Amino acid sequence: MINAQSLAVQHGLEGRPLPVDYALQTEVDALRASLDSMHVAVADIIACRTEG
């Protein structure tokens, strides 16, 4: 199991604005790069949103 945090959440927690060219593809590219760096060729993706 891999728990990935979105760039939008990461930037928010760090108090940084999102890049001007931020889009869904930005998140896709970041997740792909993370999985590639761990040599994960195939993955089932499950999204979870929690509110507190």
Secondary structure, 3 states (H helix, E strand, C coil): CCCCCCHHHHHHHCCCCCCCCCCHHHHHHHHHHHHHHCCCCCCCCCCCCCCC
